[in-house]
Amino acid sequence: MIEVRDLKKSFGPQTILDGVSFEIQEGESLVIIGRSGGGKSVLLKHIIGLLRPESGAVVIDGEDITHLDERNLIRVRSKFGMVFQGAALFDSMTVAENVGFALRRERKLTEKETARKIAEALDMVELPGVEKKKPSELSGGMRKRVGLARAIIYQPRIVLYDEPTTGLDPIVSDSIDKLIIRVTECLKVTTVVVTHDMRSARRVGHRIVMLHNKKIYATGTPEDIFASTDPVVQQFINGIADP
Amino acid sequence: MHRYITGWLSGLGSFGLLVKEVIVSLFTLRVAWRDLIYQIYFIGVKSQTVVLVTGAFTGMVLAAQAYYQFHQVKMDTATLALVGVSMCSELGPVLTALMVAGRVGAAIAAELGTMRVTEQIDALRTLATHPVDYLVVPRLLAAVFVMPILTGEAITIGIAGGYVVGVHLLGIDPVYSWHNMLRYTTIPDFAIGQIKSLTFGGIIAIIGCYKGMTCRDGAEGVGQATTEAVVYASISILISNFFLTLLLGRLFHII
């Protein structure tokens, strides 16, 4: 469904990705792990076409999206929902306006139907009744949930999460993990999660790929990765700094 | 030096691409009236105080200064004619545009810049919305729509202020000076000012949007984008004003 082929990207003199390749199957939940600043978010943004690679390709349903212009990418992006690291809610709008944004832009539904869909999406993320609040009145975990509601309301087939649990306390992180699993199962979507939270990676992922030194270093089921004897993988899982 | 030139050229290129996207959008977009009306309110209605104060005091000082000079050659009643012509074709549009650039250009750059650094513009893109359609075009249309109106207001209050100062404070003959003003201030003068104001509206909005959307990360990036938006818009207004004066002057006198 999603295929990343030999992706290379640099910002100025600094190379971020140097030949990254992997595939994601339909309905799969893939977790991308790696050090902070290691290019995980950059990789995720390439999958949805927010960034363009220097070389290589991202293929979505058989279509190479790397050479599409912004207006053609809009068509491809309607398959995706994305939850941003800082939630990226529109701070000039209420929660309801944020969540209903994509539906209102499409102008296919009546206002009543849109309101019902918004309520449903907020129920799905366990935040009923916050429609009228502004993003600034919400806590970090609530914002991420609203961001998720905004991303799933138009029933995308792929949902991307950029560090969904970063900056949240362990209990809220746990609830977000459960939510990701629930969304993957209930809505039958393909999930791609970027994280350095190993607990979250283990719970959420059907498969884990590890990004290290600008390349895919290891790939496997969570059991494989956690059982790995490779020193680099072990160091990352156990969170041990270089001596 | 090499880096400066390539940076400048690539900036020019991305500005050109933005303009291209705006043109594509203008031909294909269904206008979101709610956004447009909000922008008209923000750019137009909320700029009125500053524009009116600017216009009034410009007209007043112009009348006083013109009177001092004309009085020496016994041409007191030409004062309002000078105020009328210069407010309509030069000072009205230029000073209004400079004030709006300071207020609105800065606000647009700061808003879009903050949206960029908090990933809200990326979020728009993931929600299948082109940032140019949603952010740039309503601001551009609103600015182009309101600038002639604001300029008209500045001209009106400027002339009124000039009249009050000239007639009531400096004792110029009201009938002759009014007559002279109407005689020397022509329709082309007013038309030149209105065409200029349309152009300036476009310059303010598009430079503000461009600077906001290409702003660098962090608070410093937003600050710099805001400053640059005002500086670049102001300079572009002053430079384009010179060429517009030459071009439109030539055009209207041929017609």
Interface residues (C-beta under 8 A of the other chain):
Chain A: K45 I48 L50 E70 R71 L73 I74 R75 R77 S78 F80 G81 M82 F84 Q85 G86 A88 L89 F90 D91 F101 A102 R105 R150 A151
Chain B: E21 V24 M115 T118 E119 Q120 D122 A123 R125 T126 L127 A128 T129 H130 Y134
